[in-house]
Amino acid sequence: MHGGFYPGFQTTKPPFELPVVYEDDHFAIVNKPPGVVCYAHRKQSAGMMTVRAVLPFVLKPPRRGTLAIMRRPASVHRLDKPTSGLLLVAKTR
């Protein structure tokens, strides 16, 4: 599968699971596993092993008519690589 549920992304799904605890049209809560970074920095070689890369594959886009939809879901905060826990993800502005 290319791009997940969000259209326009030509990437393959990263090789880890990201369980969705709660999801609606505006935000989602996911359970970040340890050993995965939230965002890849330019000098790091995390590649596709990031929460940001897997979000389009595990979240459904907001329903048509929802205001201020973001092109790609983004985490509101981050957790360090060795930390697991709940992560809040914005789907609208």
N, CA, C and O of each residue as an XYZ file, in Angstrom:
372
protein
N       0.839     -1.167      0.000
C       0.000      0.000      0.000
C       0.888      1.234      0.000
O       1.841      1.316      0.774
N       0.587      2.175     -0.846
C       1.352      3.421     -0.918
C       0.510      4.571     -0.401
O      -0.629      4.757     -0.828
N       1.071      5.343      0.520
C       0.424      6.558      0.966
C      -0.586      6.421      2.080
O      -1.006      7.438      2.631
N      -0.997      5.228      2.439
C      -1.959      5.061      3.508
C      -3.306      5.653      3.162
O      -3.699      5.681      1.996
N      -4.015      6.127      4.173
C      -5.345      6.681      3.973
C      -5.305      8.107      3.470
O      -6.291      8.590      2.913
N      -4.190      8.792      3.653
C      -4.060     10.166      3.183
C      -3.532     10.139      1.756
O      -2.483      9.542      1.515
N      -4.214     10.757      0.805
C      -3.791     10.717     -0.594
C      -2.531     11.529     -0.852
O      -2.237     12.482     -0.131
N      -1.795     11.148     -1.876
C      -0.657     11.940     -2.325
C       0.680     11.589     -1.707
O       1.658     12.299     -1.940
N       0.761     10.530     -0.935
C       2.034     10.151     -0.332
C       2.531      8.872     -0.995
O       1.870      7.836     -0.937
N       3.675      8.951     -1.610
C       4.236      7.819     -2.335
C       5.336      7.152     -1.515
O       6.475      7.039     -1.968
N       4.995      6.719     -0.331
C       5.941      6.035      0.527
C       5.346      4.707      0.949
O       4.141      4.491      0.822
N       6.173      3.830      1.444
C       5.674      2.559      1.950
C       5.556      2.641      3.458
O       6.216      3.458      4.100
N       4.715      1.795      4.016
C       4.456      1.809      5.451
C       5.715      1.406      6.216
O       6.350      0.408      5.876
N       6.082      2.176      7.249
C       7.233      1.808      8.081
C       7.010      0.459      8.765
O       5.865      0.059      8.978
N       8.088     -0.246      9.112
C       7.973     -1.617      9.631
C       7.697     -1.712     11.133
O       8.289     -2.550     11.814
N       6.809     -0.867     11.655
C       6.413     -0.992     13.060
C       4.954     -0.594     13.201
O       4.407      0.112     12.353
N       4.333     -1.048     14.271
C       2.922     -0.761     14.513
C       2.788      0.458     15.418
O       3.627      0.682     16.290
N       1.746      1.237     15.214
C       1.442      2.399     16.035
C      -0.041      2.315     16.392
O      -0.892      2.771     15.628
N      -0.353      1.730     17.562
C      -1.759      1.564     17.940
C      -2.469      2.898     18.157
O      -1.924      3.811     18.777
N      -3.687      2.998     17.641
C      -4.514      4.185     17.817
C      -5.430      3.930     19.016
O      -6.223      2.989     19.015
N      -5.309      4.784     20.037
C      -6.109      4.650     21.252
C      -7.457      5.351     21.085
O      -8.486      4.835     21.521
N      -7.448      6.523     20.455
C      -8.665      7.297     20.215
C      -8.477      8.097     18.936
O      -7.370      8.531     18.618
N      -9.581      8.287     18.198
C      -9.499      9.089     16.972
C     -10.859      9.700     16.658
O     -11.890      9.034     16.745
N     -10.843     10.980     16.290
C     -12.024     11.625     15.736
C     -11.573     12.486     14.556
O     -10.454     12.321     14.069
N     -12.425     13.403     14.088
C     -12.080     14.204     12.906
C     -11.020     15.266     13.169
O     -10.426     15.786     12.225
N     -10.772     15.598     14.432
C      -9.873     16.702     14.751
C      -8.536     16.283     15.359
O      -7.522     16.945     15.137
N      -8.525     15.205     16.111
C      -7.275     14.757     16.714
C      -7.320     13.253     16.953
O      -8.363     12.612     16.829
N      -6.160     12.714     17.299
C      -6.046     11.294     17.618
C      -5.040     11.131     18.747
O      -4.192     11.996     18.969
N      -5.143     10.022     19.449
C      -4.168      9.663     20.474
C      -3.601      8.311     20.067
O      -4.340      7.343     19.885
N      -2.277      8.258     19.928
C      -1.605      7.019     19.536
C      -0.644      6.601     20.645
O      -0.203      7.428     21.443
N      -0.328      5.315     20.685
C       0.576      4.767     21.686
C       1.946      4.537     21.048
O       2.149      3.549     20.342
N       2.886      5.454     21.299
C       4.225      5.381     20.694
C       5.055      4.283     21.367
O       5.179      4.260     22.592
N       5.618      3.383     20.572
C       6.489      2.357     21.146
C       7.885      2.908     21.433
O       8.284      3.903     20.829
N       8.631      2.284     22.340
C      10.013      2.724     22.578
C      10.896      2.396     21.369
O      10.620      1.451     20.631
N      11.949      3.178     21.175
C      12.882      2.926     20.086
C      12.534      3.604     18.779
O      13.234      3.424     17.782
N      11.464      4.380     18.768
C      11.021      5.083     17.563
C      11.030      6.578     17.860
O      10.569      7.002     18.919
N      11.554      7.382     16.927
C      11.569      8.831     17.119
C      10.289      9.444     16.566
O       9.652      8.876     15.679
N       9.917     10.610     17.097
C       8.713     11.297     16.608
C       8.976     11.964     15.263
O       8.175     11.840     14.337
N      10.098     12.671     15.158
C      10.500     13.366     13.931
C      11.952     13.039     13.636
O      12.752     12.896     14.561
N      12.302     12.919     12.382
C      13.695     12.720     11.992
C      14.337     14.090     11.787
O      13.790     14.937     11.082
N      15.480     14.300     12.395
C      16.227     15.532     12.176
C      17.068     15.370     10.921
O      17.357     14.246     10.510
N      17.455     16.451     10.323
C      18.204     16.386      9.060
C      19.492     15.589      9.180
O      19.886     14.908      8.233
N      20.148     15.663     10.319
C      21.433     14.976     10.477
C      21.286     13.542     10.972
O      22.273     12.808     11.034
N      20.071     13.132     11.325
C      19.852     11.765     11.772
C      19.474     10.890     10.589
O      19.006     11.375      9.559
N      19.684      9.609     10.755
C      19.338      8.684      9.672
C      18.169      7.794     10.082
O      18.178      6.596      9.799
N      17.159      8.368     10.747
C      16.002      7.582     11.181
C      15.169      7.125      9.982
O      14.496      6.096     10.043
N      15.217      7.878      8.917
C      14.494      7.498      7.700
C      13.013      7.320      7.947
O      12.345      8.240      8.418
N      12.495      6.147      7.636
C      11.075      5.872      7.782
C      10.702      5.398      9.183
O       9.525      5.147      9.441
N      11.654      5.269     10.084
C      11.375      4.798     11.438
C      10.947      5.951     12.339
O      11.512      6.142     13.415
N       9.952      6.719     11.905
C       9.462      7.837     12.692
C       7.942      7.743     12.844
O       7.253      7.152     12.014
N       7.447      8.334     13.913
C       6.003      8.388     14.114
C       5.364      9.178     12.980
O       4.309      8.799     12.473
N       5.997     10.266     12.586
C       5.438     11.103     11.517
C       5.238     10.310     10.222
O       4.250     10.516      9.518
N       6.163      9.410      9.908
C       6.070      8.628      8.669
C       4.928      7.614      8.695
O       4.367      7.297      7.646
N       4.578      7.104      9.864
C       3.552      6.064      9.933
C       2.137      6.636     10.136
O       1.158      5.927      9.904
N       2.013      7.889     10.560
C       0.690      8.465     10.831
C      -0.283      8.377      9.660
O      -1.439      8.016      9.883
N       0.115      8.686      8.418
C      -0.857      8.573      7.312
C      -1.379      7.153      7.092
O      -2.418      6.973      6.458
N      -0.679      6.150      7.602
C      -1.097      4.760      7.414
C      -2.034      4.263      8.505
O      -2.786      3.313      8.283
N      -2.003      4.885      9.678
C      -2.818      4.397     10.789
C      -4.016      5.281     11.106
O      -4.931      4.841     11.802
N      -4.032      6.527     10.608
C      -5.143      7.437     10.882
C      -6.016      7.625      9.652
O      -5.530      7.615      8.521
N      -7.294      7.793      9.885
C      -8.228      8.079      8.793
C      -8.314      9.591      8.617
O      -8.284     10.318      9.610
N      -8.418     10.082      7.394
C      -8.558     11.528      7.209
C      -9.895     12.015      7.765
O     -10.851     11.245      7.845
N      -9.965     13.297      8.151
C     -11.242     13.842      8.620
C     -12.302     13.763      7.526
O     -11.996     13.759      6.334
N     -13.551     13.701      7.966
C     -14.655     13.635      7.000
C     -14.720     14.899      6.164
O     -14.306     15.971      6.604
N     -15.234     14.766      4.975
C     -15.413     15.905      4.076
C     -16.305     16.942      4.750
O     -17.333     16.602      5.336
N     -15.908     18.196      4.665
C     -16.665     19.260      5.297
C     -16.063     19.723      6.621
O     -16.458     20.761      7.153
N     -15.107     18.958      7.156
C     -14.434     19.365      8.384
C     -13.543     20.560      8.067
O     -12.814     20.540      7.076
N     -13.594     21.589      8.887
C     -12.827     22.809      8.643
C     -11.376     22.672      9.081
O     -11.076     21.934     10.020
N     -10.475     23.381      8.407
C      -9.052     23.512      8.756
C      -8.306     22.178      8.768
O      -7.497     21.932      9.662
N      -8.567     21.326      7.796
C      -7.883     20.034      7.715
C      -6.425     20.246      7.340
O      -6.108     21.031      6.447
N      -5.543     19.537      8.034
C      -4.116     19.591      7.714
C      -3.825     18.599      6.594
O      -4.467     17.553      6.502
N      -2.861     18.930      5.750
C      -2.488     18.028      4.648
C      -1.958     16.706      5.180
O      -2.186     15.656      4.578
N      -1.261     16.749      6.288
C      -0.690     15.552      6.892
C      -0.817     15.676      8.409
O      -0.500     16.732      8.956
N      -1.269     14.634      9.105
C      -1.388     14.724     10.560
C      -0.016     14.933     11.207
O       0.997     14.449     10.702
N       0.006     15.660     12.330
C       1.272     15.975     13.001
C       1.113     15.861     14.508
O       0.085     16.250     15.062
N       2.132     15.328     15.168
C       2.071     15.222     16.623
C       2.180     16.613     17.244
O       2.896     17.478     16.742
N       1.462     16.808     18.336
C       1.410     18.091     19.016
C       2.620     18.249     19.936
O       3.074     19.366     20.183
N       3.127     17.159     20.429
C       4.318     17.159     21.286
C       5.163     15.968     20.900
O       4.809     15.245     19.968
N       6.261     15.743     21.581
C       7.100     14.598     21.238
C       7.484     13.836     22.496
O       7.418     14.361     23.607
N       7.880     12.603     22.299
C       8.440     11.776     23.349
C       9.818     11.336     22.873
O      10.002     11.064     21.687
N      10.778     11.263     23.772
C      12.127     10.849     23.396
C      12.127      9.425     22.848
O      11.203      8.654     23.104
N      13.158      9.084     22.100
C      13.257      7.778     21.444
C      13.083      6.599     22.402
O      12.333      5.681     22.070
N      13.736      6.568     23.580
C      13.580      5.396     24.448
C      12.259      5.360     25.225
O      11.984      4.386     25.927
N      11.442      6.408     25.106
C      10.203      6.517     25.881
C       9.010      6.014     25.094
O       8.866      6.302     23.906
N       8.152      5.258     25.771
C       6.878      4.863     25.170
C       5.778      5.638     25.875
O       5.972      6.099     27.000
N       4.631      5.787     25.236
C       3.518      6.475     25.877
C       2.557      7.066     24.873
O       2.711      6.902     23.662
N       1.564      7.756     25.397
C       0.522      8.342     24.560
C       0.999      9.637     23.921
O       1.662     10.457     24.556
N       0.648      9.799     22.658
C       1.072     10.959     21.872
C      -0.184     11.568     21.232
O      -0.969     10.859     20.602
N      -0.366     12.871     21.395
C      -1.500     13.572     20.820
C      -1.156     14.021     19.403
O      -0.105     14.620     19.175
N      -2.039     13.731     18.456
C      -1.797     14.036     17.038
C      -2.924     14.934     16.516
O      -4.102     14.606     16.655
N      -2.553     16.062     15.918
C      -3.534     16.977     15.337
C      -3.849     16.581     13.901
O      -2.959     16.243     13.122
N      -5.138     16.632     13.567
C      -5.584     16.369     12.202
C      -6.154     17.627     11.557
O      -6.292     17.703     10.336
N      -6.489     18.624     12.398
C      -6.967     19.917     11.925
C      -6.186     21.010     12.638
O      -5.556     20.758     13.665
N      -6.226     22.221     12.097
C      -5.496     23.342     12.717
C      -6.238     23.920     13.879
O      -5.762     24.865     14.508
